Each structure stands twice: as structure tokens, then as C-alpha cells.
Amino acid sequence: MSEQQIHGPQAPEGDPVETGEPWRKLHPAGIKVTVLYMLGVVVAAGVPVAIGIGSGPGLLIALAFVVPGALLVFGAVVVYEMIRLRITRYRVTGQRVEMHTGVLFKTRRSLMRERIRSVDLSANPLERVFGLAKVKVGTGETGSGSGSTSEQTLTLDSVDREEAERLRGELLRRAAVEAGEDGEQRLATWEPGWLKYAPLSFLTPMLAGAAVGAVFQVADWFGKGGLPVEIVGGLVEDHGAWTVLGLGLVGLLLLGAVASLALQGEAWWAHRLDREPGGTLRVRRGLLVARSLSLEEERIRGIEIVEPLGVRSAGAGRLDVVAIGLKTDEQGSDLSTLVPAAPLPAVTAAAASVIGPVDCALAPHPRTARARRLRWAVVAVAVLVAAGVVPHLLWSLPALLSAAIVLAAVLGSAFALWTAVDSYRSLGHALTGRHLVSRRGSTRRATVHLDRAGIIGWRITQSVFQRRMGLMTLDATTAAGKGHYAVIDADEHEILDFADEAVPDLLQPFLVRSAE
């Protein structure tokens, strides 16, 4: 086990055997960051409470309880942080990285240096002001602890920035550095023009919805929760439901676009993807919160080119890495992203720099796969039409609500039919000299190039509907990324030969070939 909480026979209750390496402490300036952060929290929480309570004697009575409580929480957090900074210590020996911490319960963590695969540096605006950073060291493995499975990591919070960079370089140093190339190799550099893709992401409507919720929340603080509805109702009477609905959607989308531009700019400003000596990829980015992730190329098991619908319409996509220890959900994560939304030529060039050539012809899937999607689309259209008609038959709806329901039903039906056709066009799979390639999806089209040597098993599924159409889904399981990557709705006979060719002898014992 590469990371452990040292107990019992692994280490006595006293300090471990000294190796001559000095113990280091966290930077004391971390307490300044905590004080300023807690002041912001107290103000941000106290102002809405005071506004919600109102004025007069009730406000004075409430503040008599709120202010002492806030001061108590503030003091407790600050004292806890002072103790943590004082007692936490760490050191790097020739074999291990060790950390001792714990205010109420003493914790000792240790990582074998030979198993360390990533060092992640981050610094929020307050930490950057005081020259601090957070260092997260990971092995890319998981281990059980306290009845659950957790990633093998060690986090040093409030480390001097120069010390953080020194730790990153020292922990990822390999013998190949001395024998390898000199200097860094730039694989991708962020350009301000890439910000134009931010409003095309699904984040834009989500932020627009959040803005609507924020308006109602602020109105509720002032005791006017129904005011937004009254304002919209007056506008409908003056200008008509369809005009208000159309202009309202445009305004909300513009607001969401501006917010998505701000978030994308903050997250990816000054982004750089470099290959460092010794076979390490490093991603650096961030405007307010500086982030740096170093990833050993030995952990990489492939890449995934992701093209969300809006971004794809502009000829762009993003590059994610499939690596051991970077577990991601279906939507991906910032940690796994090597290149943000960018023109596809730039994305494919970066992908080729990471794993080699990625251009290849994909085999199409049977037409029955398109028929299957169209059937589900027809079902979705029937449900949407019913959802639009039934409320009008049962109730007398306000004009604005009626217009919104009709518009949602029409647009939803058209989108369902288009998605069915587009998702079939996206299907494809292929084998290259080193990788299994699979493409799928419409609203989120993703093309994965998975290292065939990293495939550890197959999962074959076939539903009742697939069996009737001669289709089958093949899942390649791996220890990296999401853990499995699928070739969906492929020909049930061809896909088994495809799997056998991708990883010889893994599926062979379970295949029964007919004389034909």
C-alpha cells in the first residue's frame, strides 16, 4: 500500500525512526488567509440575515444573538487553524513523503515516493497575496480506510510558493531527467480568442437559471417574494406573452453568456500544456486561482476528444486525458482536461503530441442502430405533445405559461428527432496500432482513444430490443479514467471479432465460432 495511516505494528506511537531529513512546518501566514476568509464569510452571511430580519426592536434582539454567535464561530475557526499550522509537519526522505497532523485526533500519513504519480498545486487569491499554495500529492491508487475506499493522497495546505515548486520538482524527479531532453516542450498554449466558445457551452443556460433563482431569493430577503411575478405579469399585459417570453429568454441567455465568459476566463487564463523532462505533463492555468497539475505520462491510458453540442457547432472541442488516478464522471472534470474548448485542429494537434497520431477512419454501425434511436425519439415526441396538450385541456392557463409550454413542446420534439439522427451519425469504432477508438453521443459527442494495453476486461451487454435488432454494446474496462468506455449498438457478430482483435486471447476462450 503506497499511502497509509500508520498504526500498530507499522509504527510505534512515538515518532518514526529518524532518517536525518529535517521536519518542516507549514507557513504561518496561513492564519492571515483564514482570518480574512472568515471575515468575508461572516459579512456575507450576516448581511442577508440582517436584511431578512428587518428593522426596529426585532433587529436589535436578533443581533444580540447573531453577533456573539458569529464571533464565537470566527474565533473557534481561527484558533483551530492556528493549532493546525503549529502542529502539522512534513518531510521528504529518500523513500517516503510523511506528514503528521491532527488537532483532536493525531494522523500520520505516508506515501512511497516511487508510487507518486501527480503533484497538484493550487492557490486562491488570498493565498497568492501571501505567497502560499496548496500541494496535493497523489499516487493514482485507491486504498481502503475506515470501511471505505479513498484515493491515496497527501495534502499540504499553506505551503510557501517556492517550497511548493521545490516539492513538485523533487517528488516528480526521475532518473530519466538526467538522461532525457533538456527543457520543456510546449504542447498547447491558451489564446484569448478561445473565450468565444464559452457562451456555447451548457453552462450558459444553467447560469441563466441560477440568475432567475437569485432574483427571487433577493426579493424574498426584502419580503417581496412575489414582486418578480408581478413585474412580469405587468409586462405581459402591456406587450403580450410571446414578446415577453422571447425577449426574456434572449436577456437571460445574454446574462448567462457573460457569466460563462467570466468563469471560463478565470479558470483557463494563461493556460499552458507542457511536457517536462522525465516524461511528465504539466497543466498550468488560472487568473484568480492559480492551478498547476503535473501528471506522469506512464499513467496515461489514452485521451478523449469531447465536443459538446454548442461548441461542436463552432468547430471546436476540448481534450481530456484518460489516466490512472484521475477518476471522472460522464461530464469530465477540470483535473482531467488538458486543453479547454479550442478549435479542433489545435485539440487534435495536442492529442497527437500526447499519444501519437489520432486521425483514423471509423467503421459505421448498422442502420438498425438509427432505427432504434428514431423509435425512442418518437416516444419522446409523443410524451412532449401530451405534456403540451393535456394542461390546456384541463386548466385555463395564463398566457405566458401557455406560450412557454407550447414553445417547450415544439422545440423539444424537434430536438429529439434531430438528436436521434445525429447520434447515429456520430457512432463509429476502429483499431489503430496502439489504440481502440470509439465515438458516440450527440449533445456530448466524445471520441476516446484507449490504449489497448490498458484494457483489462470486456463487459458485453445486449438488451431485449438490441437482440431483436442484432445489436450489442461492448464495454472496455480499464483502471483509468471512468473505468469503462463503450462501443454501443454495434453489429453483434462483428463487435466480438473486433474485441478479440483489440486484445488477443482475452475474449478468445469465451467465443464459439460457427462453421460459417
Summary of the structure (lengths in Angstrom):
residues: 516
radius of gyration: 28.0
end to end distance: 50.3
largest distance: 91.9
contacts: 1564
relative contact order: 0.08
helix: 49%
strand: 28%
